[in-house]
Amino acid sequence: MLNKDFTIYILDENVDFCQALHNLMRADGFDSAFFVERTQFFINLERRRPHVVIMDARIGNRRTIDVLQRINKEQTFQVPVIITTQPGPLLNDDDFELGIEAVLAKPVTASHLLRTVKTILYRPDTLSQVGIQKRIRKMKGIHTLTRREREVLELIVLGKTNKQAAQRLGTSHRTVEVHRSRIFQKLGAANSTDLMRIMLT
């Protein structure tokens, strides 16, 4: 897996800080995008899921947890988040349950930030998710699936049951069953084992 296989999103109201981090990530080979306000960030979050989000502890006078909850609501997998912050009590225990992997005090050095990003991205669980996503994108017929069907497909490939997938997606297991049936039909798979065979060929 190469750095170019990973997407980093940066969310901070300071455009100079965003540009500096963006340039740093691009110079190291990462796919990177930055946003200075939440609306554009959320629009892009729906289009393409990042592998790591680097964000300031306060965005538009909203608490960190508001943004973290939205990130998790939109994603099949929990997205690791690195928080950059000025000294002060801006975070609490609830925030850390929503995907915060590290808190770095500003000003943060380039080497420290890059080391933190790479530590997160090159863990086995992250590499597994990225590998699955790459294989799914190459599957014949993948373009016929809706966004929700692709999310269910990722969870099926990870071995999740209908109940587990429903809990992660915030829907009923019956709805997941319907999506699962449509996925098999569209991709020409007889069952989950056949689906894995199709993905790996």
JORAWO-V770245 format. One record per pair of residues at least 12 apart in sequence whose ideal C-beta (glycine too) atoms are under 7 Angstrom apart, sorted by the first residue. I is the first residue (numbers start at 1). GAP is how many residues later the second one is. Records with the same first field share a line. If there is no record, write none. Layout:
I: GAP ; GAP
//
This chain:
1: 126 ; 129
2: 27
3: 25 ; 26 ; 27
4: 25 ; 27
5: 125 ; 129
6: 24 ; 25 ; 45 ; 115 ; 124
7: 24 ; 41 ; 43 ; 44
8: 17 ; 22 ; 24 ; 42 ; 43 ; 44 ; 46 ; 109
9: 24 ; 32 ; 41 ; 44
10: 12 ; 22 ; 24 ; 25 ; 44
11: 24 ; 30 ; 42 ; 44 ; 45 ; 48
12: 24 ; 43 ; 44
13: 23 ; 43 ; 46
15: 21
18: 16 ; 18
19: 15
21: 13 ; 33
22: 12
24: 86 ; 90
28: 86
37: 23
38: 21 ; 22 ; 29
42: 28
45: 26 ; 29
46: 28
49: 26 ; 30
50: 29
51: 70 ; 75 ; 79
52: 28 ; 30 ; 65 ; 68 ; 69
53: 18 ; 26 ; 28
54: 28 ; 30
55: 12 ; 26 ; 28
56: 28 ; 29
57: 26 ; 28 ; 33 ; 34
58: 32
64: 19 ; 26 ; 27 ; 31
65: 29 ; 30 ; 33
68: 13 ; 27 ; 30 ; 31
69: 29
71: 28
72: 26 ; 27
76: 75 ; 78 ; 79 ; 92
77: 52
78: 21
79: 20
80: 19 ; 21 ; 40
81: 18 ; 19 ; 20
82: 19 ; 20 ; 22 ; 34 ; 35
83: 17 ; 20
84: 20 ; 22 ; 24
85: 18 ; 20 ; 21
86: 20
87: 18
91: 12
101: 19
102: 14
104: 12
132: 22 ; 25 ; 26
133: 21
135: 64
136: 14 ; 17 ; 18 ; 21 ; 63
139: 48 ; 59 ; 60
141: 45 ; 46
144: 42
145: 38 ; 41
148: 31
149: 30 ; 33 ; 34
151: 18
152: 13 ; 24 ; 27 ; 28 ; 31
153: 30
155: 13
156: 24 ; 36 ; 39
157: 39 ; 42
162: 14 ; 15 ; 18
//
